Amino acid sequence: MAKQVTNSAASAGADVRSQKRNPVSGPVALELDPVIHERVRLGIISALAVNDELSFNDLKKLLEITDGNLSVHARKLEDAGYVKCSKSFVGRQPRTEFRLTMAGRRALEGYLLQMESVIRSARKS
């Protein structure tokens, strides 16, 4: 029986090698992390992976999205434990900053391994 694909980087390599197979058409689509596999959330995670921290306004400008859109997606990542949000004041101005957690970094690494496997499979076809 095929192993279920998980989000941890440690098991991603083994799980990719043992993908579920459809006897007629070959490998079945991977079970990608639905929290990360969304354009805005993937953008947030990717931006935080290469920056120690980013402010709300920096992320909003970088991703070219609205305040509300960023708030909703950042909350989803925070609820999953992938992003840490800290709020403070600079003078009288509120400042919200985001950091990628270790769980978020592991989830991104596992996601990237899975996507690399999909790309390799597509190139073989």
N, C-alpha and C positions, 0 to 999 in steps of 0.2 A: 504494500500500500504506500502511496506517495506521502511524503511529509508535508505538513501545512507550512506555508511561507510565513515567517514572523518578521518583526521589525528590527530585531537586534542585529548589529553588524557581525557579531561573532557567528551567528547561525545563518546569516544570509547566504554566504558562499555555499554551504552544504545544502540549504534548501533550494537554491537555484539549480544545483546539479540534479536534484531529485524532483523537478517540476512534475506536476500532474500531466498526464499525457492523454490525449484523445486518440484512440486507436485508428481512427480514420484520417484525421488531419494533423496529428503531431501534438506539440506542446499546447496546453491550454493557457490562457492569459494568467499572469501572475496575480496574486492577491496583494496589490500594492496598498500601502498605508493610506487610508482615505483621508486622514488628517493632513498629511503632507501633499498628497496627489491632487492638489487644487492649485490653480495658477498663482493666486495671491499669497496663499500660505507657503507655497514652495518658494516664492520670491522673498518672503520675510525670512524664512529659515536660511536660504542661500545667502542673503545679505548679512545676516547675523553670523554665519559661519566664517565670513572673511573679515568681520569687524568685531572687536571686543564688545561694543555696545553701540546702539543707535537710538537716537531720540525719535519720538513719535513723528515730529515734523520731518526729520531726515528720511525716515522710512516712507512717509507719505509722498514726499517729493521724488524719491528714488523710484518708487513703484507707480507713481502717477495715479493715485487713487484718492478717494474722498476720506474725510475723517471717519465717517460712519462705517465705511467699508473696512478701513484699517482696524478700527475698534473691534468689529465683529470677528474678523479673522485672527487678530492678535489674541482675543479672549479664548477662541477655540484652541489655539496653540498653547496658551497658558493653562487652560483646563486639562490638556493632555500632558502637561509637565514638560513640554518641549522648549518653552520660553519663560523667562522670569521678567516680570514687569516691576519697576520701582518708580515711585512718584515722589517728587520733592518740589521745592520752590527755589527759584533763582530770583532773589529780590521778591517781588510780588507775583512773578510769573510762574505758573505751574509748569513742571517739566516731567515728562514721562519718558523713561528709558527702558530699552529692552535688551536682554542678553539671552544667548542660546545656552540652555542647560546641557549637562552631560547626556541626559536622556534624549534631548533634541539632536545633539551631535550624533549619537549612536543611531537614532532613527533615520537621520539624513544619510549616514554612511550605508546603512542597510538598503535604503531606497535607491541610492546611486548604484550599488552593486546589482540590484534587481534590474534597473534600467539598462546598465551596461550589458547584462545578460540578454535582455530583449534585443538590443542593438546587434550584438554578436550573432544571435539567432537569425535576425532579419538579413544580415549580410551573407550568411551561409545559404540562404534560400535562393 
